[in-house]
Amino acid sequence: MKVLLDECIDRRLAREIEGHEVVTVPQAGWAGIKNGELLRLAQAQFDVFVTVDRNLSFQQSLPSFSIAVIVLRAPTNRLKDLRPLVPRLIQALPLVPKGEVRWVGL
C-alpha cells in the first residue's frame, strides 16, 4: 500500500512501517498545505493517510475523498510514543475503507 504520513508525525516512523511504500507530506512537497487540500492531492497517489490530528475527521467530509485515514492515538506525537502503535497500524492499513477513518491506539 502507498501510505502518506502527516507532517506532524516524526519522519523516522516511516522506516518502522515495513512492507508498505511510505512517504511523508514534506517528501511529497506538500508541507504547509491545509487538510482538505492535502487529502484532495493525496487521494490521487496514496491509499492511506496517517495522522495524529484528532480533529481531522470532524473538520473534513471524509466520505468525499477516495483515501482512507488512520488517526494514531498516543500521549504525544513523539517517536517514542508512536513506535508502539506500529504493529496495530500495519494491521489496520489494508482494512480501512477509502473515505473512512480508523483510530489506532494502545
C-alpha positions as CSV (number, residue, x, y, z in Angstrom):
1,M,0.0,0.0,0.0
2,K,1.0,3.6,-0.5
3,V,0.9,5.5,2.8
4,L,1.2,9.2,3.3
5,L,2.5,10.3,6.8
6,D,1.3,13.7,8.0
7,E,3.9,16.3,8.6
8,C,3.1,16.3,12.4
9,I,4.5,12.8,12.6
10,D,8.2,12.2,13.1
11,R,9.5,11.1,9.7
12,R,11.6,8.3,11.3
13,L,8.3,6.4,11.8
14,A,8.2,5.8,8.1
15,R,11.1,3.3,8.5
16,E,9.1,1.3,11.0
17,I,6.1,0.7,8.7
18,E,7.6,-2.3,6.8
19,G,6.0,-3.8,3.7
20,H,4.5,-0.6,2.5
21,E,5.6,2.4,0.5
22,V,5.6,5.3,3.0
23,V,6.1,8.9,2.1
24,T,5.9,11.9,4.4
25,V,4.0,15.1,3.5
26,P,7.2,17.1,3.2
27,Q,8.8,14.5,0.9
28,A,5.7,14.7,-1.3
29,G,6.3,18.5,-1.5
30,W,3.1,19.3,0.3
31,A,4.3,20.8,3.6
32,G,2.1,23.5,5.0
33,I,-1.0,22.6,2.9
34,K,-4.3,22.5,4.8
35,N,-6.0,19.2,5.4
36,G,-8.8,19.5,2.8
37,E,-6.4,20.3,0.0
38,L,-3.9,17.8,1.3
39,L,-6.5,15.0,1.2
40,R,-7.5,16.0,-2.3
41,L,-3.9,15.8,-3.5
42,A,-3.2,12.7,-1.6
43,Q,-6.1,10.7,-2.8
44,A,-4.7,10.6,-6.4
45,Q,-1.4,9.0,-5.3
46,F,-1.9,7.2,-1.9
47,D,-4.2,4.6,-0.3
48,V,-4.0,5.7,3.3
49,F,-3.2,9.0,5.1
50,V,-1.8,8.6,8.6
51,T,-2.0,11.4,11.1
52,V,-2.2,12.3,14.8
53,D,-4.7,15.1,14.1
54,R,-7.7,14.0,16.1
55,N,-9.9,16.8,14.7
56,L,-9.4,15.8,11.0
57,S,-12.4,13.5,10.9
58,F,-14.6,16.4,12.3
59,Q,-13.2,19.1,10.1
60,Q,-13.4,17.2,6.8
61,S,-16.1,15.2,5.0
62,L,-14.0,12.1,4.6
63,P,-16.6,10.1,2.6
64,S,-16.0,12.7,-0.2
65,F,-12.3,11.5,-0.5
66,S,-11.1,8.3,-2.1
67,I,-8.4,7.8,0.6
68,A,-8.5,6.0,3.9
69,V,-7.4,7.9,7.1
70,I,-5.8,6.4,10.2
71,V,-5.5,8.6,13.3
72,L,-2.9,7.5,15.7
73,R,-3.8,7.9,19.4
74,A,-0.8,8.4,21.6
75,P,0.1,10.7,24.6
76,T,2.3,12.8,22.2
77,N,3.4,12.7,18.6
78,R,7.0,11.9,19.6
79,L,8.6,8.8,18.1
80,K,8.8,7.0,21.4
81,D,5.1,7.3,21.9
82,L,4.1,6.4,18.3
83,R,6.5,3.5,17.8
84,P,4.4,1.1,20.0
85,L,1.4,1.7,17.7
86,V,3.2,0.4,14.6
87,P,2.1,-3.2,14.8
88,R,-1.5,-2.2,15.1
89,L,-1.1,0.4,12.3
90,I,0.3,-2.2,10.0
91,Q,-2.6,-4.5,10.7
92,A,-5.1,-1.7,10.1
93,L,-3.7,-0.4,6.8
94,P,-5.4,-3.0,4.5
95,L,-8.6,-2.9,6.5
96,V,-9.6,0.8,6.4
97,P,-12.1,1.5,3.6
98,K,-11.5,4.6,1.4
99,G,-13.4,7.6,2.7
100,E,-13.4,6.3,6.3
101,V,-11.3,6.9,9.4
102,R,-9.9,4.4,11.9
103,W,-8.3,5.1,15.2
104,V,-5.2,3.2,16.3
105,G,-4.1,3.5,19.9
106,L,-3.0,1.5,22.9
